[in-house]
């Protein structure tokens, strides 16, 4: 068994994503959702100033997509591109429309 040392923040994210009991496994022993979740945790530990996520519901799987709202929303600005309108309505605070090279700021979602 391997010894894994994580700081409290990384360990908390691993707990949310169901990775704690899998930390001693090799990548080949994990499914694709767990691998993507581990990559998310690794990248978040680099303290990004902005996160851009395409189809976040697929990045960490449907059952963990709340990670973006529950854990990250107050810590770092996140730009989502998602096909799932429910996801966008649940997590976004402001909508923008992109048509060609034009970006139009929308209303705050909570004001609608």
PyMOL commands that set and color helices and strands:
alter all, ss='L'
color gray80, all
select helices_A, chain A and resi 8-16+20-22+27-29+32-44+56-59+62-64+67-72+85-91+109-111
alter helices_A, ss='H'
color red, helices_A
select strands_A, chain A and resi 50-54+77-81+94-99+102-108
alter strands_A, ss='S'
color yellow, strands_A
deselect
rebuild
show_as cartoon
